Amino acid sequence: MRNKKLFEKYSIQELLRELAKMKITYLENIDPIKSEISKKQKNILLAFNIKT
C-alpha cells in the first residue's frame, strides 16, 4: 500500500469498507456477474493489479 501511495488517500479500514460494497452473483452454468464498480473501487483494485 505504501508503494502505491494508497495510505495518502485511504486508511486500511476505508479500503476494506469500500471493497466490501462489491457484490458478485454466481449462477449455474454462467460466468460470475459483478455489480457496478465505483471509481474508488476501481482505483484500489488497479493499485493491487487486480483486473476489473
Protein Blocks (a to p, Z undefined) as FASTA:
>chain_A
ZZnommmmpcfklmmmmmmmpccdddehiacddddddfklmmmmmmnopaZZ
